[in-house]
């Protein structure tokens, strides 16, 4: 009896996830990538990576949405980041703060600066 209540939502969920993986994968080229360091009052430097990509022609989004990024030079996993550019822009901009020495963001930072991670 309970199966019929769970079967339809589960089927919908798995179909939605499959459609996302099939239809919503875009490959794009990096326009610019910049590493920025700032210092605060305590003297610790905050590190920020600014990634600017060419927006794929069919990629539509609204303010507040995020995109999953994968950089094969770092690892094979997808990582979510908020989109910082406006929907009318020809570019997708991501402002990524670096946290921790063993993190994905630190490996991105090292890749930008040409140092080893």
N, C-alpha and C positions, 0 to 999 in steps of 0.2 A: 504494500500500500504506500509506504513512504518513498519507494523507488520512483514512482511517477512524479513526485514533487521535487525530487533532486535531479532527475535525468535531464529534463529540459534546460534548467539553468546551467548544469555542467556542460551539456552539449553546446549551448550558446557560448559559454566561457571559452571552451577549447577551440571552437570555430573562430571566435574573435581573436584569440592569441595566434592561431595559425594564419589568419588573414593579415595580421600585423606583421608577422615575419615574412610573408610572401610579398605583400604589396607595399610595405613602407620601409624599404631599405634603399637608401640613396647613397651613392658614392659621389663625393665632391672633392674639389681641390682646395688646398689652403691658400688663401689670399695673403695673409700676414699672420705671423705669430710673434708675440712680444713678451719679454720677461721684464717685470717692473718690481723694483725693491723700494720700499719706503721705511722710514724709521719713525717710531712713536716716541712719546716722552720718556718712556722707560729705557729706550735704547735698543729695543728688540726690533729687528727688521721684518716687516710684513712682506711676503712675497706673493705676487699676483701674475698669473699667466693670462694673456689676452689672445684668444684664438679667433681669427676672422676667416670664415669660409665663404666660398661662392655658394649662393643659395641655389639649390636645384630648382628647375623651372616648375615642377609640379608640387613642390613642398610648400604647403600652406600652414600657417599657425596663427594663434591669437596671443595677445599679451598674457604673460603668466605661465605659458606652457614651457615644457622642457623637451630636450632632445637627447637621445642616447648616442654617445660618442665612443668610437673604438679606434685606437691607434695601434696598429699591429706592431710597431716598433717598441711598444711598451708592454702590452699583453693582449690576449685574445678576448677579453671581456668587454661588455658594453657598460658605460658609466653615464648616469643621468646628470645633465647640467641645464640650468635655466637659460633660456634664450634672452640675451640682453638687447638685441636689435629690434627695431620696429617691424611689423608685418609688411610694410611697403618697401623695405630695404632690399637691395640686391645681394646683400651679404647676411650671414648669420654670425653674430658675435657672442662669444662666451667669455665671461670674466671669472677665472678660476683661481680661488685662493689656495695656496699651498699649505697643507697641514701634515706635520710629522715627517720623519726622515725615511720611513719605510712605505709611505703611501704612494698611490698611483699619481697623485698630483705632484709629489716631489720628483718622481721619475720623469714626469712631463717637464718639470722645471729644469732638471738636469739635461734632458734631451735638447731643450731650447738653448741652453747655455753651452752645450757641447762637452759637458763634464760627464763622468761615468756615474751610474747609480748603483 
